[in-house]
């Protein structure tokens, strides 16, 4: 990824539910819309059937300095339906917890 406005990105995540035998791969595509170093990242976000269902959504991440470190505010908008929105509403706290844990390690 190049951290430039209009630069495209691609990455995959892997996740295995306890009830599944095989790790599932989830591709993510998008492009950067706005970048303010140390303060804001806004990007499009497209995933497949169990994600945004191919819809181009918008993810905005704001970073604010605090006495305890940095606070992260996340907004994800533009879902094609309530089911896609609800899946992401459930998944983001888990993802953010994993990121937080890896940053502390």
Beta strands, then each sheet from edge to edge (+ up, - down):
strand 1: 8-15
strand 2: 24-36
strand 3: 40-45
strand 4: 57-66
strand 5: 69-77
sheet 1: 1+ 2- 3+ 4- 5+
end
